[in-house]
Amino acid sequence: MTDAVLMRQSGSCGVITLNRPQALNALTLDMVRALDPHLRAWAHDPAITHVVIEGAGEKGFCAGGDIRALHDWGKAGAPEATGFYREEYVLNFLIKNFPKPYIALMDGVTMGGGVGVSVHGQYRIVTDRTVFAMPETGIGLLPDVGGTYFLPRLPGQLGTYLVLTGNRFKAADCLYAGIGTHYVDQNGVDALREALLVCRDPDVVLASYTSPPEGTAPISARQTQIDTLFAGHTVCEIIDALAADDEWAQGLAQIISTKSPTSCGVALRQMRLGAQASFADCMKMEMRAVTRLMALHDFYEGVRAVIIDKDQAPQWSPGAHDAVNEADLDAIFSNLGEDELSLPL
């Protein structure tokens, strides 16, 4: 059986290849457990000057976590249902605090868990094939893997826009938002990769092999409108503001109306609380919320509708955004006590 994640040293570069191309390199628990000790070792290895992470195949960097496995674990009451997140969040924390240049080649689909192993690194390379999204509210989960920290720090209300709609960004939008740090066109991806694997100074390579994409970021034309319409204190306020605006905004209101009301309420609270919180506190917040959401109805219904039956018709509980109240959200974000997330020093 082919290893789902490959790790090797090329010169002074530590190379990680996510190797499940048939599943768009979605993360499994075994992959998380393989990555953690290697990153810890490379952080202290003087022979390693930088790390490059890439995805196998041409379609995906990493499309997220192994949602079907999480669904099955949760249904069975297995400890892995929340244990996966606990170990994944520690990995995200290690990447955020990695002491050497960490370079993600975000070539292809980059969503959910794939964002967690890329966006916290020092360099994030986007390409013509990059498709970025945080679509978790559509399956009854939350925009996690550090989304509580980095999404509120995007320009204006872009983070709130992304998590409530699940809409996608391509390369130019990723650069505009600060999700990506560099762009390389499709013809230059292989040359950039090879240069990074043999260099000792990634700054020099990135300056030589990358350039701005042509044209402006489409989302930039909507920035002021997004900042106004997504500034509401509740999801209902935001939906009402969108519904009273132009056709584009009204379409967004319709999109949000199809998402899990509970997940949308959680995501909005993440955006508001995360803006003032440390990365460690954001990760602890996510562990609290995901633990509670994995015990509720919507995740299992979302996976059924989107992944198992594929009828795209989830029956959320509660089914309306105005049925989610502050007390419900307080309970989801309440302290886990002895089960609080423990992060490495």
C-alpha positions as CSV (number, residue, x, y, z in Angstrom):
1,M,0.0,0.0,0.0
2,T,1.3,3.4,-0.9
3,D,2.2,5.7,2.0
4,A,-0.4,8.4,2.4
5,V,2.3,10.9,3.3
6,L,5.9,10.9,2.1
7,M,8.7,12.7,3.9
8,R,12.3,13.0,2.8
9,Q,15.3,15.3,2.9
10,S,16.5,17.0,-0.3
11,G,19.7,18.8,0.4
12,S,18.8,21.1,3.3
13,C,15.0,21.0,2.5
14,G,12.5,18.8,4.4
15,V,10.0,17.6,1.8
16,I,6.4,16.6,2.7
17,T,4.2,15.1,-0.1
18,L,0.6,14.4,0.8
19,N,0.0,11.3,-1.2
20,R,-3.7,10.4,-1.6
21,P,-4.3,11.9,-5.0
22,Q,-7.4,9.8,-5.5
23,A,-9.0,11.6,-2.5
24,L,-7.5,15.0,-3.3
25,N,-4.9,14.3,-0.6
26,A,-7.5,14.6,2.2
27,L,-5.9,14.2,5.6
28,T,-6.3,11.0,7.6
29,L,-5.5,10.5,11.3
30,D,-2.5,8.4,10.2
31,M,-1.2,11.2,8.1
32,V,-1.5,13.7,11.0
33,R,0.4,11.2,13.2
34,A,3.1,10.8,10.6
35,L,3.6,14.5,10.1
36,D,3.8,15.6,13.8
37,P,7.1,13.9,14.8
38,H,8.8,14.7,11.5
39,L,8.1,18.4,12.0
40,R,9.2,18.3,15.6
41,A,12.5,16.7,14.5
42,W,13.1,19.0,11.6
43,A,12.5,22.1,13.7
44,H,15.6,21.2,15.7
45,D,17.7,19.6,13.0
46,P,20.5,22.0,11.9
47,A,20.7,20.1,8.5
48,I,17.2,21.3,7.7
49,T,16.9,25.0,6.7
50,H,13.3,25.0,5.3
51,V,10.3,22.7,4.7
52,V,8.2,22.4,1.6
53,I,4.8,20.7,1.6
54,E,3.0,19.7,-1.6
55,G,0.2,17.5,-2.7
56,A,0.5,14.6,-5.2
57,G,-1.4,14.7,-8.4
58,E,-2.7,17.7,-10.4
59,K,-6.0,18.4,-8.8
60,G,-5.6,18.9,-5.1
61,F,-3.1,20.2,-2.6
62,C,-5.4,18.9,0.2
63,A,-9.2,19.0,0.1
64,G,-9.7,18.7,3.8
65,G,-10.0,16.0,6.4
66,D,-11.3,12.5,5.9
67,I,-14.9,13.5,6.6
68,R,-16.4,10.0,6.0
69,A,-14.1,8.5,8.6
70,L,-15.0,11.2,11.1
71,H,-18.7,10.5,10.4
72,D,-18.3,6.8,10.9
73,W,-16.3,7.3,14.1
74,G,-18.9,9.7,15.5
75,K,-21.8,7.3,14.7
76,A,-19.9,4.5,16.4
77,G,-19.1,6.7,19.4
78,A,-15.3,6.1,18.8
79,P,-12.8,8.3,20.6
80,E,-11.2,9.1,17.2
81,A,-14.3,11.3,16.3
82,T,-12.9,14.1,18.4
83,G,-9.4,12.7,18.8
84,F,-8.6,13.4,15.2
85,Y,-9.3,17.1,15.7
86,R,-7.2,17.1,18.9
87,E,-4.2,15.8,17.1
88,E,-4.8,17.9,14.0
89,Y,-5.0,21.1,16.0
90,V,-1.7,20.3,17.7
91,L,-0.2,19.9,14.2
92,N,-1.7,23.2,13.1
93,F,-0.1,24.8,16.2
94,L,3.3,23.3,15.4
95,I,3.1,24.7,11.8
96,K,2.1,28.1,13.1
97,N,5.1,28.2,15.4
98,F,7.6,26.4,13.1
99,P,11.0,28.1,13.6
100,K,12.1,27.8,9.9
101,P,10.6,28.8,6.6
102,Y,7.6,26.5,5.9
103,I,6.5,26.7,2.3
104,A,3.2,25.3,1.1
105,L,2.7,24.7,-2.7
106,M,-1.1,25.3,-2.7
107,D,-1.4,23.9,-6.2
108,G,-5.0,22.7,-6.6
109,V,-7.9,22.3,-4.2
110,T,-7.1,23.7,-0.8
111,M,-9.9,23.4,1.7
112,G,-10.6,22.7,5.4
113,G,-7.8,20.6,6.8
114,G,-5.6,21.5,3.8
115,V,-5.8,25.1,4.8
116,G,-4.6,24.1,8.3
117,V,-1.3,22.5,6.9
118,S,-0.7,25.5,4.6
119,V,-1.9,28.9,5.6
120,H,-0.1,29.0,8.9
121,G,3.3,28.7,7.2
122,Q,5.6,31.6,6.3
123,Y,5.1,31.2,2.5
124,R,1.9,30.1,0.7
125,I,2.3,29.7,-3.1
126,V,-0.8,29.9,-5.1
127,T,-1.2,28.8,-8.8
128,D,-3.7,28.8,-11.6
129,R,-5.2,25.6,-10.2
130,T,-5.6,26.9,-6.6
131,V,-9.1,26.7,-5.3
132,F,-9.4,27.9,-1.7
133,A,-12.5,27.6,0.5
134,M,-13.7,26.9,4.0
135,P,-17.0,25.1,3.3
136,E,-17.7,23.6,6.7
137,T,-21.0,25.3,7.4
138,G,-22.4,23.3,4.5
139,I,-21.9,20.0,6.4
140,G,-22.7,21.1,9.9
141,L,-19.2,21.7,11.1
142,L,-17.1,24.8,11.8
143,P,-14.3,26.6,9.9
144,D,-11.5,25.2,12.1
145,V,-7.8,24.3,11.7
146,G,-6.9,27.8,13.0
147,G,-9.6,29.6,10.9
148,T,-10.8,31.3,14.1
149,Y,-7.4,33.1,14.1
150,F,-6.5,33.8,10.4
151,L,-9.9,34.4,8.9
152,P,-10.9,37.5,11.0
153,R,-7.5,38.9,10.1
154,L,-8.2,39.0,6.4
155,P,-9.2,42.4,5.0
156,G,-12.5,43.8,6.4
157,Q,-15.2,41.1,6.6
158,L,-13.8,38.7,4.0
159,G,-13.4,36.0,6.6
160,T,-17.0,36.3,7.6
161,Y,-18.0,36.2,3.9
162,L,-16.0,33.1,3.3
163,V,-17.2,31.0,6.3
164,L,-20.9,31.9,5.9
165,T,-21.1,31.3,2.1
166,G,-18.4,28.7,1.6
167,N,-17.5,30.5,-1.6
168,R,-14.3,29.9,-3.3
169,F,-11.2,32.0,-4.0
170,K,-8.8,31.4,-6.9
171,A,-5.2,32.7,-7.0
172,A,-5.7,36.5,-7.4
173,D,-8.3,36.6,-4.6
174,C,-6.0,34.5,-2.4
175,L,-3.2,37.0,-2.9
176,Y,-5.4,40.0,-2.4
177,A,-6.8,38.6,0.9
178,G,-3.3,37.6,2.2
179,I,-4.1,33.8,2.1
180,G,-1.3,33.4,-0.5
181,T,2.0,35.1,-0.4
182,H,3.3,34.4,-3.9
183,Y,1.9,33.3,-7.3
184,V,3.5,31.1,-9.9
185,D,1.8,30.3,-13.2
186,Q,1.1,26.7,-14.1
187,N,4.1,26.5,-16.5
188,G,6.5,27.5,-13.7
189,V,5.3,25.2,-10.9
190,D,7.7,22.4,-11.5
191,A,10.7,24.7,-11.9
192,L,9.8,26.5,-8.7
193,R,9.5,23.2,-6.8
194,E,12.8,21.9,-8.0
195,A,14.6,25.2,-7.1
196,L,13.1,25.1,-3.6
197,L,14.3,21.6,-3.0
198,V,17.9,22.4,-3.7
199,C,18.2,25.9,-2.3
200,R,19.3,27.1,1.1
201,D,17.6,30.5,0.8
202,P,13.9,30.2,-0.2
203,D,13.6,34.0,-0.4
204,V,15.9,34.2,-3.3
205,V,14.1,31.4,-5.1
206,L,10.7,32.9,-4.6
207,A,11.8,36.3,-5.8
208,S,13.2,34.7,-9.0
209,Y,10.4,32.3,-9.9
210,T,7.2,34.1,-8.8
211,S,5.4,37.1,-10.2
212,P,2.0,38.8,-9.7
213,P,-0.9,37.3,-11.6
214,E,-2.5,39.3,-14.5
215,G,-5.5,41.4,-13.7
216,T,-7.1,42.4,-10.4
217,A,-8.7,40.2,-7.8
218,P,-12.4,39.9,-8.5
219,I,-13.3,40.0,-4.9
220,S,-11.6,43.4,-4.5
221,A,-14.4,45.1,-6.3
222,R,-16.8,43.8,-3.7
223,Q,-14.7,44.6,-0.6
224,T,-16.6,47.7,0.5
225,Q,-20.0,46.0,0.0
226,I,-18.8,42.9,1.9
227,D,-17.6,45.0,4.8
228,T,-20.9,46.7,5.1
229,L,-23.2,43.7,4.6
230,F,-21.3,41.2,6.7
231,A,-20.8,43.4,9.7
232,G,-24.0,42.2,11.5
233,H,-24.0,40.9,15.0
234,T,-26.1,37.8,14.1
235,V,-26.5,35.6,11.0
236,C,-30.1,36.9,10.7
237,E,-28.9,40.5,10.6
238,I,-26.4,39.6,7.8
239,I,-29.0,37.7,5.8
240,D,-31.4,40.6,6.1
241,A,-28.8,43.1,4.9
242,L,-27.9,40.9,2.0
243,A,-31.5,40.4,1.0
244,A,-32.1,44.1,0.9
245,D,-29.1,44.8,-1.4
246,D,-28.4,44.0,-5.0
247,E,-28.8,40.8,-7.0
248,W,-25.3,39.5,-6.1
249,A,-25.9,40.1,-2.4
250,Q,-29.4,38.5,-2.6
251,G,-27.7,35.4,-4.1
252,L,-25.5,35.2,-1.1
253,A,-28.4,35.4,1.2
254,Q,-29.9,32.4,-0.6
255,I,-26.6,30.5,-0.2
256,I,-26.4,31.2,3.5
257,S,-30.0,30.1,4.0
258,T,-29.0,26.6,2.8
259,K,-26.2,26.2,5.4
260,S,-26.5,24.7,8.9
261,P,-28.0,27.4,11.1
262,T,-26.0,26.1,14.1
263,S,-22.8,26.0,12.2
264,C,-23.3,29.5,10.8
265,G,-23.9,30.8,14.3
266,V,-20.7,29.1,15.5
267,A,-18.7,30.4,12.5
268,L,-19.9,34.0,13.1
269,R,-19.0,33.9,16.7
270,Q,-15.5,32.5,15.8
271,M,-15.0,35.5,13.5
272,R,-15.9,38.0,16.2
273,L,-14.1,36.3,19.1
274,G,-11.0,35.3,17.1
275,A,-10.2,38.8,16.0
276,Q,-8.9,39.6,19.5
277,A,-7.6,36.2,20.6
278,S,-4.2,34.5,20.5
279,F,-3.6,31.6,18.2
280,A,-3.5,29.2,21.1
281,D,-6.8,30.5,22.5
282,C,-8.4,30.2,19.0
283,M,-7.3,26.5,18.8
284,K,-8.8,25.8,22.3
285,M,-12.0,27.6,21.2
286,E,-12.2,25.3,18.1
287,M,-11.7,22.2,20.2
288,R,-14.6,23.2,22.4
289,A,-16.8,23.9,19.5
290,V,-16.0,20.8,17.4
291,T,-16.4,18.5,20.4
292,R,-20.0,19.9,20.9
293,L,-20.8,19.9,17.2
294,M,-19.7,16.3,16.8
295,A,-22.3,15.4,19.4
296,L,-25.2,17.1,17.5
297,H,-27.3,16.2,14.6
298,D,-26.2,18.5,11.8
299,F,-22.8,17.1,11.0
300,Y,-24.1,13.6,10.4
301,E,-27.0,15.0,8.4
302,G,-24.7,17.2,6.4
303,V,-22.4,14.3,5.5
304,R,-25.4,12.2,4.6
305,A,-26.7,14.8,2.2
306,V,-23.4,15.9,0.6
307,I,-21.2,12.8,0.7
308,I,-23.3,9.6,1.3
309,D,-26.7,10.1,-0.4
310,K,-25.6,13.2,-2.3
311,D,-29.2,14.5,-2.5
312,Q,-27.9,18.0,-1.4
313,A,-31.0,18.3,0.8
314,P,-29.9,18.3,4.4
315,Q,-32.6,18.7,7.1
316,W,-30.9,20.8,9.7
317,S,-31.9,20.9,13.4
318,P,-32.8,23.6,14.1
319,G,-33.8,24.4,10.6
320,A,-33.9,28.2,10.8
321,H,-31.2,30.7,11.6
322,D,-33.4,32.6,14.0
323,A,-33.9,29.5,16.0
324,V,-30.2,29.5,17.1
325,N,-29.8,31.7,20.2
326,E,-26.9,33.0,22.2
327,A,-27.4,30.4,25.0
328,D,-27.0,27.6,22.4
329,L,-23.7,29.2,21.2
330,D,-22.5,29.8,24.8
331,A,-22.9,26.0,25.5
332,I,-21.0,25.1,22.3
333,F,-18.1,27.4,23.3
334,S,-18.0,26.5,27.0
335,N,-14.9,25.2,28.6
336,L,-14.1,21.5,28.3
337,G,-12.6,21.2,31.8
338,E,-10.1,18.3,31.9
339,D,-10.6,17.8,28.2
340,E,-9.3,21.3,27.2
341,L,-6.9,21.2,24.3
342,S,-3.3,20.9,25.4
343,L,-0.8,22.6,23.2
344,P,3.0,22.0,23.1
345,L,5.3,24.6,24.7
